[in-house]
Amino acid sequence: MLAVIILSGALVFNTHAEGIPSGDEWMIVTINSSVQEAGDGDIVTFYLNVKNNFHATNMRWPVLFDSAAFELVGEDGNATPYGALAANNSIFQAIDRTGDSRMYPSGYRPNRYGVLLLHWIGGAASGTTATFKQPTGLNCVTFQLRVKAGSSGTGNVLIPPNSTLFYNQAMNDPDDPDSIYRWNMVAGSTLTLNPAQVSLGALDPGLGIKEDAPTRVIVEEFADEVADGLGFNGYIYGFDDGVIYDPLVGDDDIQRYFDAVGGAEMVVTPTDNGYGTGTLIEFNYAGMNLKSYYIVILGDVTGDCVVSDDDYAVLDDATNYLPDWMNLDFDIIYGTIGSPYKKAADLDCDTSVDTIDLSNEELLIGFNITVSQTCSGVIEYA
C-alpha cells in the first residue's frame, strides 16, 4: 500500500512529528458544482469546500471525474486556491494524474475516471506556519471541467473514500513548528467526503442560471410575438434586495449569476454609464443570435447600477414633464414594454411611472425604504 507519493517539484515539510493528535480531529470535504445541469461543451466550475477542527498544514486530495462525461479545462482544470489556501506563501499544485495506476483505489478503473490531484502545503512566514482550520467550512479551491460532446445521464466528481493518498499534516500550535504531527486518520478522527453530480444532456443553447448565484435572479420571458416585435426576449432582474449594495461593475459580476449553456456564447454590452439598467445580454450559437435580455435595476434609470441623486433628477424631470427628459435616449413616461428604463422607474410596479415613484425614489436614496428588486411592488420602511 502506497502511503505517500512525492510529486515532482513538491515541497514537503521536514518534520520531527513531535506534535500530538487530540484524537477528535474531523474533516468534511464537499465538492460543489456551479450548475446542476449542463450540456455539450459547457464548462462547469467545481468548488472544494473543506471543514475541519484542527490546524491542517498539508492536504492532498485525489479528485476523480467520469472521463466519459468530462475533460479537464487546460492542463490542470484551471485549478485555483483562494482564501486561507492562498495566504502566507502557501504552495499549491494541481496535476493531471489521469491513467496513473497509483491514483486509483480498488473499484475505480483508469478507463472510467480521470484524476486531478490537488496538493496544498502551508508556507511559513515571520516564524508562523500557514494553517487551515475552518469549522464552518470554506470554498478553498476551484477547478473546471468541460462536458464532452454526446454526454448524457449523470456526471460524477468525487474523492474516493478508500484512497491512500490523503496526505494530511497538522499542528497543535501554529506558532510552534515542533508541534507538527501526521493526521492520517488517527484513532478517534473522522473524514467525510461528499461528491458532486451534474445532470448531463443536450441542453438547448441559451441562458443558464447558476445554482450558487448570490441571489436567484428572475428572467421575465416575453411571448414569441412580443419578442419578435421588440427585438429582444425579456428582462432580467432581482440582483439584490432593496438598494443595490453590491453593484454590477463588470462582466465577471454578471457571470456570478448566470452563464451560457448548451454550447452558446454569452455577450454582455454595458450601457454608456456602466452595467446597470439597460445592459444587454445576448446569447449566440453557431454565429446566430438566439436570445437577448435587458438588465433592470429598480431605481436605476441612468444605467450605472447605483441608485443616486442622478436617478432622482432624471425621474423628477420626467414626472414633471420638463423639456430635458424628452431628450433622453429612453422614454420613462410613455415607454412601452420595450423600455427597461421605464420598468426601472416604476418602483411600485403598478405599470405606470408617476409622482408616487418619484417620492419612493427619494426615500430609497435616503435609505428610508427598501424596494423589492423582484418587481413584486413590495416597499417597506427601513
Secondary structure, DSSP 8 states (H G I E B T S, - for coil): -------TT-------------S--EEEEEEEES-SEE-TT-EEEEEEEEEESSEEEEEEEEEEEETTTEEESSSSTT-EE-GGGGSTT-EEEEEE-TT-GGG--TT--TTTEEEEEEEEE--EETTEE--B--TT-EEEEEEEEEE-TT--EEEEEE--TT-S----EEES-TT-GGGEEE-SS-TT-EEEEE-EEEEES---SEEEE-TT-SS--EEEE--HHHHHHHTS-EEEE-SSSSS-SS---SHHHHTTTEEEETT-EEEEE-BTTBSSTT-EEEEEETTEEEEEEEE--TT--SSSS--SHHHHHHHHHHHTT-GGGGGSSS-SSS--TT-HHHHHH-TT-SS---HHHHHHHHHHHTTSEEE-TTSS--EEE-
